[in-house]
Structures are given as C-alpha cells and as structure tokens.
Amino acid sequence: MKRSFPKSDTAARARTRVETLQSRLSDRLADLDARHGEGVRPEPVEWLRDDGRHGGGVRYQLGDTVAFDRASVNVSVVHYDDDPTKQLGSATAISTIVHPRFARAPSMHMHISWTEMRDGRGYWRMMADLNPSIPYDDDRAAFAKALRDAAPAAYDEAAAQGDRYFWIPALGRHRGVTHFYLEAWNTGDFDRDDALATTVGEATIDTYHRLVDQAYRTRVAEPGDAEAQLEYHTLYLFQVLTLDRGTTSGLLVHDQNDVGIMGSLPSHVDGTLLASWADRVPAPQGALVEALAAIVGPHRQPVTVEKKAALAQAVRTHYRAHPEALDLQAAGNVVPPTVANHRG
C-alpha cells in the first residue's frame, strides 16, 4: 500500500515545511560528502504505519562513508483520520541527527514538528542542538548566534528550556554545548509560527553545514581523538535511550519504525563504559542501562541494525514493566500530552 496523508490543511502545510527542510539538509550533507568524502548521497528508505493506512515516512540515511559516521534525516507523517477514538489527529515531523566521521567536526540534532489534535488544536515543537565530541568555543558561539538571530524573541526561552531538557543528571553534564527547544509553541497565528519553524530550520542547517565544512578544512586530528569520540558517542546513546521522551514515546506507540527511530545512534559505542553508569541512575533505570550494555557488548562495539532493533525492544520492555520510570525522563517547561504518558 501507499502512504496516506492527513486531510487537514495545516497538516499539509506542515508536511511541505518539513519535506523542504529534509531536502535542504540532504543536499547539504551530499555537498559535504562531495567536498570531504567520496561523493555519496543520502539514500531514501520508506516506512509505513499500519501498511500506510495511518501514514508513515521517508528517511534519508548516510553512514560508513569517509565523511560521515551516521546521518539520518527522517520525515514522518502519521494521522488517524479514520479513527475517531484517537485524540491525536496527526503528527508531522522532521527528526535528524548527523554524526561526522571526523572527531573534531560536531554532531547536530534537529527536530521540527507540528502536532494536531482531533479538535483542531495544534502546536509546534522546535529543537536544535550542537553535540561535539571535542568542543570548540567558536562553533558553540556561531551556532547559538544563528539561532538567536533566527528567533530573537523566543531564543532566551528556547535556550533555557533546551539546557534543562538535555541535562544528564547521572553524569553532571549536558549532552551538547548549546541547545534550542520550544515546546507546545502556538502563538495563535499559524503563518507566523510556520515562518519561525522555517527560519529556525534553515539557520540550523546552513550554520551546521558551514561549521562541518570549516572543521574538515582547518582542523587536524590529534592523538586521543578516537577515544574522545567513542566516549561521547556512548554518552549520546545513554542520553537518547534513558532520558529522551521523544524517542521513548515513539517506541511505546508502535514498533513499525524501530530501526528508523534508532537512526540517531552512532556507529560504535563502548558497552563497558555504558555499563559503568548503571549505578549512577535512580532505580529502576539501572536495570535498563545494564540491559542496553548487554546488547551492545563489552568495550568498543558496532551498533548494527540487529542491535538497534534489540535496543528498541529493551527500552519498550523496560517502560512497560516500569511505567513510573517515565517520570524520570527529561522534560522542558511543558510536557505535551502526546508524549507525557504512554502507559500501555
């Protein structure tokens, strides 16, 4: 079957927005791989929700190239036009993560989505954060300035909420070096909010493209870089699979895109290091960390497709057994109803 799409006009406009941003970022990644790699372009992979009856998505993926460790640019459009029992009408999103191969080029995460309830109420979610293995103050400042310029009226709120959301209590640090996060954003003017989503997305993509290009052109690898990158990639997996509400809610709602949802994970992590953090988290999260580490394996290990599927199932099994543990996950100023509680 083919994917179906929601009937809502605002959902259709949001779809145009995220697909345009997807094309923009995919083109920028192809340009970077042409400049600093082998000229590999991201490849599209389609997935279907309930055989397409409730939508699905397309992700452009790139990995194991000279320039990129892992990159996933996923657009999903899910809806329930045919199911009046659902409070959620539709959810339209671009979710992306890019991990360059070069340890001195930063990773980047971006998520922009429009969620619409059955009664017509809706809201935007806008996230962008810079995630380096080896931080550079100039990169942090440039990324933060681009987002401040893109959203001057909302930046202070977004930066504060992002810093709160991406804090890792067990490790006493943030996941990234600068964060932008607007949750449940709706000024009452869809045109204005759509324009903000456009500006934030384009600023994120274009600034990141420039920073990675600059890193490849001007920086030189040093001893210890591979170890620093492996440690950071392990921290990234730890944060995503134990704290990130968006990832968890996606896994609890359905199991039809587990590998796509796990597309944010880097190619290798250190399972021994991951296991060492199990006693730093509150109960019952230690059991989850131990389960994840057992799947990964000891020391430096590849995160294969099979392991991604197993990691997704481990997260799903843990929260179904311990729904109270959802309260231990990261939160911004507002926890929207679509991700607050998935107790099934």
PyMOL commands that set and color helices and strands:
alter all, ss='L'
color gray80, all
select helices_A, chain A and resi 9-36+50-52+137-150+155-165+190-218+225-242+245-253+258-264+271-276+278-280+285-296+305-321+323-328+337-340
alter helices_A, ss='H'
color red, helices_A
select strands_A, chain A and resi 43-48+55-63+68-79+88-100+107-117+122-131+167-168+173-174+178-185+268-270+300-302
alter strands_A, ss='S'
color yellow, strands_A
deselect
rebuild
show_as cartoon
